[in-house]
């Protein structure tokens, strides 16, 4: 794929966002078939989901995680 000739900035932002969303949706559709979890990973995901369901209060909201990660950095 030769993207050096494509000037994406000439495309309106709304259309670029739509293009990225379309690409992301196509990746998500294809990934379901292409990505296979090992039995160990699947078991770990099931364990974590069960732990969350047993105690939903143990999770941390994304806003809190993001704030902690980027605390003190310029954003």
N, C-alpha and C positions, 0 to 999 in steps of 0.2 A: 504494500500500500504506500503510495507516494503522497504524503500530506504536505510536502514542502511547497507545492504549487497552489494549495488551497489557502485562501485568506479567510479564515473563520471569523475574523473580526468584522468582515464586511457583511456578515449575516446578522440580522437583528437579534438582540439578546434573547427575546422570547422564543425565537425559532431555534437558537442554539440550545436553549434549555430543553426544548421539546426533542431535539435531536439526541441530546444526552440521555433523556428519559427513555426514548425509544431504544437506544443502544443498551442501556442498563436493563430494561425489560427483556430484551432478547438474550442477554447474558444470563439473567435469572432463569429464563425458560430452559436454556441449553444446559446450564449448570446442574439443574436437578437430575439430568440424565448422565452428565459427564463426571460429576463428583461423587465418589463413593467413599463413605466413611468406613474406617476399619472397625471391627467389632469392639475394640478397646475404646475408640473415640465415641462410638455410639453409646456404649455402656456408661462412659463418663458423662455424656450429655444427659442421659436418662437419670443418672444419679443426681446431677445438679438440678434438673427440673423437679425431681421428687423433693429435694431439700428445699427448694424455693416454695413449692406447693405446701410443704409442711410448715414453713414459717415465712410467709411473704414479707414480713416486716424486716427480714434480714437483708433484703435487697437495698441498693443505694440508687436513688434517682439519677438519671443522666446529668441533670444540671449540677448536682453536687459533685459527681465524678469529674465533669468538665472543669468546674471551678477549681477543684483540687489539682487537676493536671496542669492547668494553665495559670495557676496562682503566681503572680509576679512577672509573668511574661507579657510582652506587648501583644495585644490582639486587636 
